Amino acid sequence: MFTIAASEEIRCSPEALFAFAGDYLNDPLWRKGVLAMSYESGGHPKVGATTRETMRSMGKTAVTVAQITEYSSSRTGFRSLSGPVSCSGFRQFVASPNGTSFTYSLTLHPTGFLRLLEPVLRWLLSKQVRDDVLRLKHHLEART
């Protein structure tokens, strides 16, 4: 098991950042490799809703179904129900003097062969999460 996280100050109000990054349907716009995201349970994000993510990573396409475990204007959380790697995570939105401090965190539980690759996975995913948060920052700051 390992946790990776990235934080960034984004020049955007907490409400605007939450409206964008708190809606998992927008993930393909800022998370590299996310090809599609939908709410399996229909409607909109809320505690108990399930998402279906199609992602391309390391040359493979995988589908992960996850459940939203927390959902408020300051923090969203999820845990996977199925997929190649068991994971959970959160997105946190905290008002700051220059906009919003945004944190994106993932905890992964690789098993089998992937567990042997944990050091490589940790390095790759740390870079990816950091790049994703910077992509989100640039996307939102370009809109203002």
TAVEN-V890964 format. One record per pair of residues at least 12 apart in sequence whose C-alpha atoms are under 7 Angstrom apart, sorted by sequence separation. I is the first residue (numbers start at 1). GAP is how many residues later the second one is. D is the distance in Angstrom with one decimal. If there is no record, write none. Layout:
# TAVEN-V890964
i=I gap=GAP d=D
i=I gap=GAP d=D
This chain:
# TAVEN-V890964
i=25 gap=12 d=5.4
i=39 gap=12 d=4.4
i=40 gap=12 d=6.2
i=52 gap=12 d=5.8
i=53 gap=12 d=6.4
i=66 gap=12 d=6.4
i=67 gap=12 d=5.6
i=77 gap=12 d=5.6
i=78 gap=12 d=6.4
i=91 gap=12 d=5.6
i=92 gap=12 d=6.6
i=24 gap=13 d=6.9
i=25 gap=13 d=6.0
i=38 gap=13 d=5.6
i=39 gap=13 d=6.3
i=52 gap=13 d=4.6
i=66 gap=13 d=5.5
i=67 gap=13 d=6.3
i=77 gap=13 d=4.1
i=91 gap=13 d=4.6
i=37 gap=14 d=6.9
i=38 gap=14 d=5.3
i=51 gap=14 d=5.5
i=52 gap=14 d=6.6
i=66 gap=14 d=4.0
i=67 gap=14 d=6.8
i=76 gap=14 d=5.4
i=77 gap=14 d=6.5
i=90 gap=14 d=6.0
i=91 gap=14 d=6.5
i=37 gap=15 d=5.6
i=38 gap=15 d=6.7
i=50 gap=15 d=6.7
i=51 gap=15 d=5.2
i=65 gap=15 d=5.9
i=66 gap=15 d=5.0
i=75 gap=15 d=6.8
i=76 gap=15 d=5.3
i=90 gap=15 d=5.4
i=37 gap=16 d=4.5
i=50 gap=16 d=5.4
i=51 gap=16 d=6.3
i=64 gap=16 d=6.8
i=65 gap=16 d=5.5
i=66 gap=16 d=6.9
i=75 gap=16 d=5.5
i=76 gap=16 d=6.6
i=89 gap=16 d=5.3
i=90 gap=16 d=6.8
i=36 gap=17 d=5.8
i=37 gap=17 d=6.4
i=50 gap=17 d=4.3
i=65 gap=17 d=5.2
i=75 gap=17 d=4.4
i=89 gap=17 d=4.3
i=36 gap=18 d=5.1
i=49 gap=18 d=5.7
i=50 gap=18 d=6.2
i=64 gap=18 d=5.5
i=65 gap=18 d=6.5
i=74 gap=18 d=5.7
i=75 gap=18 d=6.0
i=88 gap=18 d=5.8
i=89 gap=18 d=5.9
i=35 gap=19 d=5.5
i=48 gap=19 d=5.9
i=49 gap=19 d=5.5
i=64 gap=19 d=4.2
i=74 gap=19 d=4.7
i=87 gap=19 d=6.9
i=88 gap=19 d=5.3
i=34 gap=20 d=6.0
i=35 gap=20 d=5.4
i=48 gap=20 d=5.4
i=63 gap=20 d=5.8
i=74 gap=20 d=6.3
i=87 gap=20 d=5.5
i=88 gap=20 d=6.7
i=34 gap=21 d=4.3
i=35 gap=21 d=6.9
i=47 gap=21 d=5.1
i=48 gap=21 d=6.2
i=62 gap=21 d=7.0
i=87 gap=21 d=4.4
i=23 gap=22 d=6.4
i=33 gap=22 d=5.3
i=34 gap=22 d=6.4
i=46 gap=22 d=6.6
i=47 gap=22 d=5.3
i=62 gap=22 d=6.9
i=86 gap=22 d=6.0
i=87 gap=22 d=6.0
i=33 gap=23 d=4.9
i=47 gap=23 d=5.4
i=85 gap=23 d=6.8
i=86 gap=23 d=5.3
i=33 gap=24 d=6.0
i=47 gap=24 d=5.7
i=85 gap=24 d=6.3
i=86 gap=24 d=6.7
i=46 gap=25 d=5.8
i=85 gap=25 d=5.5
i=22 gap=54 d=6.6
i=18 gap=55 d=6.2
i=18 gap=75 d=6.8
i=14 gap=79 d=6.1
i=14 gap=80 d=6.7
i=14 gap=81 d=5.8
i=14 gap=85 d=6.7
i=13 gap=86 d=5.1
i=14 gap=86 d=5.3
i=11 gap=87 d=5.7
i=12 gap=87 d=4.8
i=13 gap=87 d=6.0
i=11 gap=88 d=4.5
i=12 gap=88 d=6.1
i=10 gap=89 d=5.8
i=11 gap=89 d=6.5
i=9 gap=90 d=7.0
i=10 gap=90 d=5.3
i=9 gap=91 d=5.7
i=10 gap=91 d=6.2
i=9 gap=92 d=4.5
i=10 gap=92 d=7.0
i=8 gap=93 d=5.8
i=9 gap=93 d=6.3
i=7 gap=94 d=6.9
i=8 gap=94 d=5.4
i=7 gap=95 d=5.4
i=8 gap=95 d=6.6
i=7 gap=96 d=4.2
i=6 gap=97 d=5.7
i=7 gap=97 d=6.4
i=5 gap=98 d=6.9
i=6 gap=98 d=5.5
i=5 gap=99 d=5.5
i=6 gap=99 d=6.6
i=5 gap=100 d=4.1
i=32 gap=100 d=6.4
i=4 gap=101 d=5.7
i=5 gap=101 d=6.3
i=31 gap=101 d=5.0
i=4 gap=102 d=5.4
i=30 gap=102 d=5.9
i=3 gap=103 d=5.6
i=4 gap=103 d=6.5
i=3 gap=104 d=4.2
i=2 gap=105 d=5.6
i=3 gap=105 d=6.4
i=30 gap=105 d=5.5
i=1 gap=106 d=7.0
i=2 gap=106 d=5.6
i=30 gap=106 d=5.1
i=1 gap=107 d=5.5
i=2 gap=107 d=6.9
i=1 gap=108 d=4.4
i=1 gap=109 d=6.5
i=4 gap=122 d=5.8
i=6 gap=123 d=6.4
i=5 gap=124 d=6.9
i=6 gap=124 d=5.3
i=8 gap=125 d=6.9
i=6 gap=127 d=6.8
i=10 gap=127 d=5.6
i=12 gap=129 d=6.8
i=11 gap=130 d=6.1
